[in-house]
């Protein structure tokens, strides 16, 4: 029982010696920053699949011919 009392008293003592907490930020400045007015561009939805091109496998081909085609592109 003495150990619990000493542990609790030690915690309170260390808590009293700690630095004071920082002040809270100004709430008016936070509300002003979150205001939806301003020169912002509109964020319209754009599908992540726009511009997608489907590619089908073409089957086996000569590796030499494929390398030559890739070299000219």
PyMOL CGO cylinders between C-alpha atoms (Angstrom):
from pymol import cmd
from pymol.cgo import CYLINDER

trace = [
    CYLINDER, 0.00, 0.00, 0.00, 2.90, 2.34, 0.72, 0.3, 1, 1, 1, 1, 1, 1,
    CYLINDER, 2.90, 2.34, 0.72, 4.28, 1.71, -2.76, 0.3, 1, 1, 1, 1, 1, 1,
    CYLINDER, 4.28, 1.71, -2.76, 1.05, 2.78, -4.42, 0.3, 1, 1, 1, 1, 1, 1,
    CYLINDER, 1.05, 2.78, -4.42, 0.92, 5.92, -2.29, 0.3, 1, 1, 1, 1, 1, 1,
    CYLINDER, 0.92, 5.92, -2.29, 4.55, 6.76, -3.14, 0.3, 1, 1, 1, 1, 1, 1,
    CYLINDER, 4.55, 6.76, -3.14, 3.97, 6.07, -6.84, 0.3, 1, 1, 1, 1, 1, 1,
    CYLINDER, 3.97, 6.07, -6.84, 0.91, 8.35, -6.90, 0.3, 1, 1, 1, 1, 1, 1,
    CYLINDER, 0.91, 8.35, -6.90, 2.68, 11.10, -4.96, 0.3, 1, 1, 1, 1, 1, 1,
    CYLINDER, 2.68, 11.10, -4.96, 5.71, 10.86, -7.24, 0.3, 1, 1, 1, 1, 1, 1,
    CYLINDER, 5.71, 10.86, -7.24, 3.51, 11.16, -10.32, 0.3, 1, 1, 1, 1, 1, 1,
    CYLINDER, 3.51, 11.16, -10.32, 1.81, 14.25, -8.95, 0.3, 1, 1, 1, 1, 1, 1,
    CYLINDER, 1.81, 14.25, -8.95, 5.15, 15.79, -8.00, 0.3, 1, 1, 1, 1, 1, 1,
    CYLINDER, 5.15, 15.79, -8.00, 6.65, 15.19, -11.44, 0.3, 1, 1, 1, 1, 1, 1,
    CYLINDER, 6.65, 15.19, -11.44, 3.50, 16.52, -13.10, 0.3, 1, 1, 1, 1, 1, 1,
    CYLINDER, 3.50, 16.52, -13.10, 3.71, 19.71, -11.07, 0.3, 1, 1, 1, 1, 1, 1,
    CYLINDER, 3.71, 19.71, -11.07, 7.33, 20.25, -12.15, 0.3, 1, 1, 1, 1, 1, 1,
    CYLINDER, 7.33, 20.25, -12.15, 6.60, 19.82, -15.86, 0.3, 1, 1, 1, 1, 1, 1,
    CYLINDER, 6.60, 19.82, -15.86, 6.60, 22.73, -18.30, 0.3, 1, 1, 1, 1, 1, 1,
    CYLINDER, 6.60, 22.73, -18.30, 3.33, 24.53, -18.79, 0.3, 1, 1, 1, 1, 1, 1,
    CYLINDER, 3.33, 24.53, -18.79, 1.48, 23.45, -21.95, 0.3, 1, 1, 1, 1, 1, 1,
    CYLINDER, 1.48, 23.45, -21.95, 1.55, 25.62, -25.06, 0.3, 1, 1, 1, 1, 1, 1,
    CYLINDER, 1.55, 25.62, -25.06, -1.31, 28.02, -25.65, 0.3, 1, 1, 1, 1, 1, 1,
    CYLINDER, -1.31, 28.02, -25.65, -4.05, 27.02, -28.03, 0.3, 1, 1, 1, 1, 1, 1,
    CYLINDER, -4.05, 27.02, -28.03, -3.98, 28.60, -31.50, 0.3, 1, 1, 1, 1, 1, 1,
    CYLINDER, -3.98, 28.60, -31.50, -6.25, 31.54, -32.29, 0.3, 1, 1, 1, 1, 1, 1,
    CYLINDER, -6.25, 31.54, -32.29, -9.63, 30.07, -33.35, 0.3, 1, 1, 1, 1, 1, 1,
    CYLINDER, -9.63, 30.07, -33.35, -10.51, 33.07, -35.54, 0.3, 1, 1, 1, 1, 1, 1,
    CYLINDER, -10.51, 33.07, -35.54, -7.38, 32.57, -37.64, 0.3, 1, 1, 1, 1, 1, 1,
    CYLINDER, -7.38, 32.57, -37.64, -8.23, 28.89, -38.12, 0.3, 1, 1, 1, 1, 1, 1,
    CYLINDER, -8.23, 28.89, -38.12, -11.77, 29.72, -39.23, 0.3, 1, 1, 1, 1, 1, 1,
    CYLINDER, -11.77, 29.72, -39.23, -10.49, 32.36, -41.64, 0.3, 1, 1, 1, 1, 1, 1,
    CYLINDER, -10.49, 32.36, -41.64, -8.11, 29.85, -43.23, 0.3, 1, 1, 1, 1, 1, 1,
    CYLINDER, -8.11, 29.85, -43.23, -10.94, 27.35, -43.72, 0.3, 1, 1, 1, 1, 1, 1,
    CYLINDER, -10.94, 27.35, -43.72, -13.25, 29.85, -45.45, 0.3, 1, 1, 1, 1, 1, 1,
    CYLINDER, -13.25, 29.85, -45.45, -14.38, 28.61, -48.89, 0.3, 1, 1, 1, 1, 1, 1,
    CYLINDER, -14.38, 28.61, -48.89, -14.08, 32.04, -50.51, 0.3, 1, 1, 1, 1, 1, 1,
    CYLINDER, -14.08, 32.04, -50.51, -11.06, 33.01, -52.50, 0.3, 1, 1, 1, 1, 1, 1,
    CYLINDER, -11.06, 33.01, -52.50, -9.37, 32.65, -55.89, 0.3, 1, 1, 1, 1, 1, 1,
    CYLINDER, -9.37, 32.65, -55.89, -9.50, 28.87, -55.96, 0.3, 1, 1, 1, 1, 1, 1,
    CYLINDER, -9.50, 28.87, -55.96, -9.92, 26.77, -59.06, 0.3, 1, 1, 1, 1, 1, 1,
    CYLINDER, -9.92, 26.77, -59.06, -12.96, 24.52, -59.18, 0.3, 1, 1, 1, 1, 1, 1,
    CYLINDER, -12.96, 24.52, -59.18, -12.33, 20.88, -58.50, 0.3, 1, 1, 1, 1, 1, 1,
    CYLINDER, -12.33, 20.88, -58.50, -14.51, 18.97, -60.95, 0.3, 1, 1, 1, 1, 1, 1,
    CYLINDER, -14.51, 18.97, -60.95, -14.66, 15.20, -60.90, 0.3, 1, 1, 1, 1, 1, 1,
    CYLINDER, -14.66, 15.20, -60.90, -12.43, 13.53, -63.45, 0.3, 1, 1, 1, 1, 1, 1,
    CYLINDER, -12.43, 13.53, -63.45, -12.58, 9.79, -63.95, 0.3, 1, 1, 1, 1, 1, 1,
    CYLINDER, -12.58, 9.79, -63.95, -9.31, 7.98, -63.23, 0.3, 1, 1, 1, 1, 1, 1,
    CYLINDER, -9.31, 7.98, -63.23, -9.92, 5.92, -66.37, 0.3, 1, 1, 1, 1, 1, 1,
    CYLINDER, -9.92, 5.92, -66.37, -10.19, 8.87, -68.77, 0.3, 1, 1, 1, 1, 1, 1,
    CYLINDER, -10.19, 8.87, -68.77, -7.65, 8.48, -71.53, 0.3, 1, 1, 1, 1, 1, 1,
    CYLINDER, -7.65, 8.48, -71.53, -7.28, 4.73, -70.88, 0.3, 1, 1, 1, 1, 1, 1,
    CYLINDER, -7.28, 4.73, -70.88, -6.38, 2.66, -73.93, 0.3, 1, 1, 1, 1, 1, 1,
    CYLINDER, -6.38, 2.66, -73.93, -7.05, -1.03, -73.92, 0.3, 1, 1, 1, 1, 1, 1,
    CYLINDER, -7.05, -1.03, -73.92, -4.16, -3.19, -75.09, 0.3, 1, 1, 1, 1, 1, 1,
    CYLINDER, -4.16, -3.19, -75.09, -4.77, -6.72, -76.24, 0.3, 1, 1, 1, 1, 1, 1,
    CYLINDER, -4.77, -6.72, -76.24, -2.00, -9.31, -76.51, 0.3, 1, 1, 1, 1, 1, 1,
    CYLINDER, -2.00, -9.31, -76.51, -0.92, -9.77, -80.13, 0.3, 1, 1, 1, 1, 1, 1,
    CYLINDER, -0.92, -9.77, -80.13, 0.65, -13.18, -79.77, 0.3, 1, 1, 1, 1, 1, 1,
    CYLINDER, 0.65, -13.18, -79.77, 4.25, -14.27, -80.16, 0.3, 1, 1, 1, 1, 1, 1,
    CYLINDER, 4.25, -14.27, -80.16, 6.39, -12.29, -82.58, 0.3, 1, 1, 1, 1, 1, 1,
    CYLINDER, 6.39, -12.29, -82.58, 9.99, -12.30, -83.69, 0.3, 1, 1, 1, 1, 1, 1,
    CYLINDER, 9.99, -12.30, -83.69, 12.02, -10.63, -80.95, 0.3, 1, 1, 1, 1, 1, 1,
    CYLINDER, 12.02, -10.63, -80.95, 14.34, -9.04, -83.52, 0.3, 1, 1, 1, 1, 1, 1,
    CYLINDER, 14.34, -9.04, -83.52, 11.43, -7.41, -85.37, 0.3, 1, 1, 1, 1, 1, 1,
    CYLINDER, 11.43, -7.41, -85.37, 9.92, -6.15, -82.11, 0.3, 1, 1, 1, 1, 1, 1,
    CYLINDER, 9.92, -6.15, -82.11, 13.27, -4.66, -81.00, 0.3, 1, 1, 1, 1, 1, 1,
    CYLINDER, 13.27, -4.66, -81.00, 13.71, -2.88, -84.34, 0.3, 1, 1, 1, 1, 1, 1,
    CYLINDER, 13.71, -2.88, -84.34, 10.18, -1.43, -84.08, 0.3, 1, 1, 1, 1, 1, 1,
    CYLINDER, 10.18, -1.43, -84.08, 10.86, -0.20, -80.55, 0.3, 1, 1, 1, 1, 1, 1,
    CYLINDER, 10.86, -0.20, -80.55, 14.14, 1.35, -81.63, 0.3, 1, 1, 1, 1, 1, 1,
    CYLINDER, 14.14, 1.35, -81.63, 12.49, 3.49, -84.28, 0.3, 1, 1, 1, 1, 1, 1,
    CYLINDER, 12.49, 3.49, -84.28, 9.80, 4.89, -81.92, 0.3, 1, 1, 1, 1, 1, 1,
]
cmd.load_cgo(trace, "trace")
